[in-house]
Every structure is written in structure tokens, then in C-alpha cells.
Amino acid sequence: MANSSAKELDHQSSIDSTPDYSTWDSRHLVERVTQLEEQLRTRTAKYELLSRRAVSASPTPKPTRIKTTRQFDPSKYSTRFIALKFAYLGQNYNGLEYHANNTTPSPTIEEEVWKALQKAKLIFPTPNPSLKEGEPNWDGCEYSKSGRTDKGVSAFGQVIGIRVRSNRPLPKPKTEVRKEEDNGYTSGGSYASDNEEHQSEDDAAFDTVKDEIPYPQVLNRLLPPEIRVLAWCSSPPPDFSARFSCRERRYKYFFTQPAFAPTTTSKDSTEIRNVNGSPKRREGWLDIEVMKEAASRFEGLHDFRNFCKVDPSKQIDNFQRRINSANVVEVKPGQDAEASSKVPNGSDDESNENAFHSHAPPKIYAFKVQGSAFLWHQVRHMVAILFLIGQGLEPPSLITDLLNISKNAQKPTYDMADAAPLVLEDCKFPNLDLKWVHLGDYTGAERGIAKAGGSVGGGKYGLGGAVDEMWKVWHGHKIDEVLADELLDLTVRGGQSSENKQQEEMGSQHVVRSSQSQKIYLGGDAPRLMGRYVPVLDRPRMESVAAINEKYRRRKGLPESSKATSDVG
């Protein structure tokens, strides 16, 4: 037994040291294999545990979520017919109206409005295969507009009629009780009428303004800052047309006094008389009182074919339009223009004229005209003639002569005024009781700001409100004005001590230059030079309206009796 124990101890020690397996018997060899297998299992389990911990500690990448465009189902929403009143600064736009398949260098106002309506899912146009994807499509929207403004022209009271999505609950299916004659039992049948809405309890509790989508706020969030929706009408008449229901359109054309930078002249040159016999003012100054008297001649029903551009595609042969009011008024910031429309005969202008070199700011005036409808470029032609009269180049009687078609059936050639100072001020519907809901009035935004997309103050004030956005636009232009005013003032003050000497040296030369190259003011930033001035009635005449229309019909192969609808705008 002692020998056996000693032998086992020898084998055990041999296991701990480097073993010599050749001396081991079978029993000890089996024990050694079993021991090594156990060690292998233990180390494998430990390695797997450490591996799992390392994997769990590392961040797991989130699965990529594929964005899916949720289809908008118009059938789940009710619609309503409304009117929108909006304003825009048009200098950066290619006019109001969009024409299909006509690429323009800058967008139109209609394109921007249509994109905003589409993005807000407010309109559901009927598909039009003839239009490209993304082109404005008003089919099925009952769309109409009050006035068409040209490239560069602004508007402060443009009105459109349109059918839009509504918050009003859809009418519940109406149940009809009918009796079957063949078997005598009564059954209920449900149907939804397309032409008649069944008023439910939810529908009866719906407030057409307070519970409705705040349309101005929603659209103003999507429109460029130069375009602002100002108000909406919840219940225009069913037959309302923003174009044909409008009974009066009001335009303003702004200009400065002096019209352009006055030229230094000698004192003797101011004694030259105008064509109307009044003393000639310094170059650049307009005779406001004479312009007022001339503007009044536009009032009444007249044929304005000599004050417009003929569009042969419309085949218009009736150019009679009624002007309700036409006047020249002074515009003062923060005041109504009519409050200061009367200027004493030359007194204010004379003092302002003499004060130009004393750093007095130029005055701002506006030609205000109100009428039922206007022809293409009519206002800009009227203003151009008024500027010629104000400069003393034409008498006020020129307007009377051009309105006399029996005497002047063909239009003399002359340039119309620039577009930028022109504004469609307002569109009037005196025969309709249109109740406008303006920004700041009580709207649905007060019940659910986040849900409806409104803001504090009904979308008028506060961050993102209409005033906030327009302030940014105004502030940018105002700073530009201040800087330009300071630079002009600095330029005028420079070399002031030698001004009288410069007048004496340049006086006679200036009179000679004026007789060779006349400066004509047409509302732009600078006058146009047109050589020796030729009176309007002595200029070449354009073709008659009948001849222009006839040429167009022949070129297009149209029948002689074809006529388009009357031009209203």
C-alpha cells in the first residue's frame, strides 16, 4: 500500500511538471485526458462570455427607415368657395398671370400662389393632360381674379375667388326610408347626395369662421415675403366672380417732385415759357397743378384706344371705359393721400424747388385713378401723357384731343410710363356684402394654434406673423433709402461754395443742350433722352384698331366674325 501511494504521488507530480506519458499507465492517461477536456470547456465558456459582453457594449446601428409619401385623399375632406384678398410687391415677378407653356425669366404671382395652395393641400385641381407636372392648373377650382397686373406692377388689394379644402365635417349619409311594395316590409337604404348636404349635429355646431382653417395664416407661411394674404371672405355669393363681380378698380402711380435730378441753369433760362404759357420751371420739376387739371379730363365715359396697347388676340373693338375719378395727390407717410391733395398754386413746389440744394427731401405724389375696368397698359399710357404735360412739353388739351376718336382715330407713337411705380390699390364690390375676415380678427387659430398653423394675434403680429415678415422687407428697403439719401446729400453739398460760378459758366450751354436733346420723364429712376422734342399729335400714327385686328385674323386663319370676350382688368 505504501509503495502504491508513493507511485500515485510520483504520477501526480509528473502531471504538474512536464509529463512523460511513456511511463504512464492507462488509468493515469485517461485521467489526464479528462482533465485537459475540462480545462478546454472552461476556457471556451469564458471566451464566449467575454465575446457576448463586447458585442452588447458596442452601439447597434438603427435600421434605415424608408420614407413613404402618404397619399392625400381629397374625398375625405369637404370643400368651400371663398374669396382671398392679398397684396404683393411685383418688381421681381413677371406679372400676375401665368400662361401655360410660356417660360418667363422670373416667376409670376399666380405660380407662387398656386404652389402655396398645392403644398398646403388646399386645392384639388382636375388633372389636365395638356399641362406639365408642376404647372399651375386651376381646372375644377372655380378660380377667378379681379385684375391682371403686368410685369413689375404691384398690388395692395388683389382679389381671387377659389374653392378650397375646409374643416367642415363631411355630411353623414342620409337615410331614406322606403317600403317595398312587393312584400310589404320596410328597409333602410343609405346614400350620399352630390348636390345636397345633409346637416348633422356636428355640421350645425360648425362655425364657418372660428372653426375654419385660417387660410391667410397657412398661406403666408408658404408664400414669399413679398406676397401676403391679408383677408378672406367665408361666404361670397354662389355666382361670385372676382373678375366680373368687381365694379371698380383703383390704381395709384407714384412719382417724386422733382421727377429727376434738376440740372444747374442760369437765372435767365427760367423765364422760358411752356406750351401752355406758364413760366418754365427748372428742368426736372413738374407742374403739379397743371397735371391735376389735365387728369380731371380723363373722368367720364371715353374711348381710350389712344391710351392703351392693342392686343389683337382678343379682337377688341370696344375701347370705351368709364373713369369715376382721376387726380394727382401728395403722399405723406402715415397719412391718407387725399388728406393733403390740395397744393396752393406753385407755392409749395416753388419753396421745395428752391430748397433742393438746402437738403429738403423731394416730395412724393401719386396719380390716383378709379374706374370700372381698364384696357391693357391703359394707366401707364395715361401717366405718360400726364408727365409730358407736367414737364410743360404738352398742353392739358392733349388729353381731350386724344379722347376725340373722330379727330384722332389712330394712336400717335409715344412711350408708356414705367411699370415699377404702379400699384393696383383696391378692387371694389359695392353691390355685394362681402364680409372680410382680416389678419388679427378672431379665427380658428385661437382654438388650435398648433393644429391649424396659426400664430398669436391671428397671424398678424408675433414671430412669423404678416407684420413681422413685411417689417423685414420694409426694413431692408428703408436702410437702402437712408444710405442713398445720405450719399445724395453728401454729393449735393460737395463744392457748394462754387455753385453760383458754375451756374454762370454752364447756363447758356444748358439752354442749347436742352434744345437739342430733351429729357423725358416716364416714371423711371432717370429721364430718357430723345433728341429734339416732337409734339405728340405731330408724330407718326399707328395702324387703326380694325387694321391690327384684321392682320391678326389673317395670320391665324380666323373667321372675320371671331371676337374674344371683352377685356376687363
Buried (B, 14 or more C-beta within 10 A) or exposed (E): EEEEEEEEEEBEEBEEEEBEEEEBEEEBEEBBEEEEEEEEEEEEEEEEEEEEEEEEEEEEEEEEEEEEEEEEEEEEBBBBBBBBBBBBBBEEBBBBBBEEEEEEEEBBBBBBBBBBBBEBEBBBBEEEEEBEEEEBBBEEBBBBBBBBBBBBBBBBBBBBBBBBBBBBBBBBEBEEEEEEEEEEEEEEEEEEEEEEBEEBEEBEEBEBBBBBBBBBBBBBBBBBBBBBBBBBBBBBBEEBBBBBBBBBBBBBBBBBBBBBBBBBBBEEBEEEEBBBEEEBBBBBBBBBBBBBBBBBBBBEEBBBBBBBBBBBEBBBEEBEBEBBBBBBBBBEEEEEBEEBBEBEEBEBBEEBBEEBEEEEEBBBBBBBBBBBBBBBBBBBBBBBBBBBBBBBBBBBEBBBBBBEBEEBBBBBEBEBBBBBBBBBBBBBBEEBEBEBBBBBBEBBBBBEBEEBBBBBBBBBBBEBBBBBBBEEBEEEEEEEEEEEEEEBEEEBEEEEEEEEEEBEEBBEEBBEBBEEEBBBBBBBEEBEEEEEBBEBEEEEEBEBBEEBBBEBBEEEEBEEEEBEEEBBB
